[in-house]
């Protein structure tokens, strides 16, 4: 059996197999989905499966002489705009919250707990752990491409094209932000900030106070890049 992967999926293969079709022995019992995952490609990353010109499901049992085309998921991919990130994606979580995406993140949650929360709250689980994506109990997961936060952020926005609402969520806890009068938070901010700033917002959940500060230019550049990616 010959398997031809979409270019977007070859990153999951060993380097020696990335430049052409992969030959696999068909045992007559394994499903096509099992064969693809055995190559290292998580099924949540797979779109259409086409065998000898006919689209099939992951349950198809391939024969020895078949030619299989494995397509990547179509972008943008429909999904609920609610996300859960694994423990290694903390910087990405803060950037997603900055542009208003409902993004749950914990730095102490193991794989089974992540799956339970994703399923219970109907969140898309984002990860770079292929084993986590292969868990059958997981309702919806996606592999995040890139080693740099900028690249990871661009990949998520390109894949899901979620609606953005910058500066409406707390980057620390994901709670919603409300505008607040300066007088109500004056005792919570540094003296220099009280003298130079007049616009404030406060998190409904953790009471963190936000104002335009020294990092505003950097944050605005992140927001601007997100808008360009999503447009």
C-alpha positions in Angstrom: 0.0 0.0 0.0 1.3 3.5 -0.9 0.4 6.4 1.4 0.8 10.0 0.1 0.6 12.6 2.8 -0.3 16.3 2.3 2.8 18.5 2.8 1.3 19.9 6.0 1.4 16.4 7.6 4.9 15.3 6.7 6.3 17.0 9.8 4.9 14.0 11.8 7.0 11.5 9.9 10.7 10.6 10.5 13.0 12.7 8.3 13.8 9.8 6.0 10.1 9.4 5.0 9.3 13.1 4.3 10.3 13.4 0.7 7.9 10.9 -1.0 5.2 8.3 -0.6 5.4 5.9 2.3 5.1 2.1 1.6 3.2 0.2 4.2 2.3 -3.5 4.4 -1.5 -4.0 4.5 -2.4 -6.7 7.0 -6.1 -6.9 6.0 -7.3 -6.2 9.5 -6.0 -2.7 10.6 -8.2 0.3 9.8 -6.8 3.1 7.6 -7.0 5.4 10.7 -4.8 3.0 12.6 -2.3 2.8 9.8 -2.1 6.6 9.5 -1.6 7.0 13.3 1.0 4.3 13.3 3.0 6.5 11.0 2.9 9.2 13.6 0.1 11.4 12.2 -2.6 12.2 14.8 -6.1 11.7 13.3 -7.3 15.2 14.5 -4.8 16.6 12.0 -6.2 14.5 9.1 -8.9 15.7 6.7 -10.1 13.7 3.7 -8.9 10.2 3.1 -9.0 9.2 -0.5 -8.2 5.7 -1.8 -7.8 5.2 -5.5 -9.8 8.3 -6.2 -12.7 7.5 -3.7 -13.1 9.2 -0.4 -13.3 6.7 2.5 -13.6 6.9 6.3 -10.9 6.2 8.9 -12.5 2.8 9.4 -11.7 1.6 5.8 -9.6 -1.5 5.7 -6.9 -1.0 3.0 -5.7 -3.6 0.6 -2.1 -4.1 -0.5 -2.3 -2.4 -4.0 -4.2 0.7 -2.9 -2.9 4.3 -3.2 -4.0 6.4 -0.3 -4.0 10.2 -0.3 -4.1 11.7 3.2 -5.2 15.3 3.3 -4.8 17.8 6.1 -7.8 19.4 7.8 -9.2 22.3 5.8 -8.5 25.8 7.1 -10.2 27.6 8.6 -11.6 24.7 10.6 -15.0 25.1 12.2 -14.8 24.9 15.9 -16.3 26.5 19.1 -14.2 29.5 20.0 -13.2 28.0 23.4 -9.8 26.6 24.0 -7.8 24.7 26.5 -4.0 24.6 26.3 -1.6 22.1 27.8 1.1 22.9 30.3 3.8 23.7 27.7 1.8 26.6 26.0 1.6 29.2 28.7 2.9 32.1 26.6 0.5 31.2 23.8 -2.4 31.1 26.4 -1.6 34.7 27.5 -1.5 35.9 23.8 -4.8 34.3 23.1 -6.4 35.9 26.1 -4.9 39.3 25.1 -7.0 39.2 21.9 -10.1 38.1 23.8 -10.2 34.3 23.2 -11.7 32.2 25.9 -8.6 30.3 26.8 -8.3 27.9 29.8 -4.8 27.0 31.0 -3.3 25.3 34.0 0.4 24.6 34.6 -0.2 21.6 36.8 -2.8 19.5 34.9 -2.0 16.0 33.7 -3.3 14.5 30.4 -6.4 12.7 31.7 -7.5 15.9 33.5 -7.0 17.9 30.3 -9.2 15.5 28.4 -11.9 15.7 31.0 -12.0 19.5 31.1 -11.9 19.8 27.3 -14.8 17.3 27.0 -16.9 18.8 29.8 -16.5 22.4 28.7 -16.5 21.6 25.0 -13.1 23.3 24.5 -10.6 22.6 21.7 -7.5 21.1 23.3 -4.4 22.6 21.8 -1.1 20.8 22.3 2.2 19.7 20.8 1.9 16.2 22.4 0.9 13.7 19.7 0.1 11.1 22.3 -2.5 13.4 23.9 -4.1 13.9 20.5 -4.4 10.1 20.1 -6.5 9.7 23.2 -9.8 8.2 21.9 -11.8 9.9 24.7 -10.8 13.4 23.5 -13.7 15.1 21.6 -11.7 17.8 19.8 -7.9 18.4 19.7 -5.4 20.2 17.5 -1.6 20.1 17.1 0.0 23.6 17.5 2.7 24.1 14.9 5.9 26.2 15.6 8.4 26.5 18.4 8.1 30.2 18.8 5.1 31.8 20.5 4.6 34.1 17.4 4.4 31.1 15.1 2.2 29.2 17.4 -0.2 32.1 17.7 -0.3 32.6 14.0 -1.0 28.9 13.5 -4.0 28.9 15.8 -5.5 32.0 14.3 -5.0 30.7 10.8 -6.5 27.3 11.6 -9.6 28.4 13.4 -10.1 32.1 12.4 -11.8 32.8 15.8 -13.5 36.2 16.4 -11.2 38.6 18.2 -12.1 41.0 21.0 -8.7 42.5 22.2 -8.2 43.6 25.8 -11.5 42.1 27.0 -10.0 39.2 29.0 -7.6 38.9 31.9 -4.3 37.5 30.7 -3.7 36.0 34.1 -6.9 34.0 34.7 -9.1 34.3 31.6 -11.8 36.3 33.4 -13.7 39.1 31.6 -12.5 42.7 32.0 -14.8 45.6 32.9 -14.0 49.3 32.7 -13.5 50.8 36.2 -13.3 54.3 37.5 -9.9 55.5 38.5 -11.1 56.4 42.0 -12.2 52.8 42.6 -8.8 51.3 41.9 -6.4 54.2 42.9 -5.4 52.3 46.0 -4.4 49.3 44.0 -2.0 50.8 41.5 1.4 52.4 42.0 1.7 56.2 42.7 3.3 56.9 39.3 0.5 55.1 37.5 -2.1 57.2 39.4 -0.4 60.3 38.2 -0.1 59.3 34.5 -3.0 57.1 33.7 -6.8 57.6 33.7 -8.2 54.5 32.0 -8.4 51.3 33.9 -10.1 47.9 33.7 -10.5 45.2 36.3 -11.0 41.4 36.0 -14.4 40.2 37.2 -12.8 37.0 38.6 -9.4 37.8 40.1 -9.7 41.6 40.5 -6.4 42.2 38.6 -6.3 45.8 37.4 -5.1 46.8 33.9 -4.0 50.1 32.4 -2.0 51.3 29.4 1.6 50.8 30.5 5.2 50.4 29.5 4.4 47.3 27.5 1.5 48.7 25.6 3.4 49.2 22.4 4.5 45.5 22.4 1.0 44.3 23.2 -0.5 46.4 20.5 1.9 44.9 18.0 0.7 41.4 19.0 -2.9 42.5 18.6 -2.2 44.1 15.2 -0.5 40.9 14.0 -3.5 38.9 15.2 -5.9 41.1 13.2 -3.8 40.8 10.1 -3.7 37.0 10.4 -7.5 36.8 11.0 -8.4 39.2 8.1 
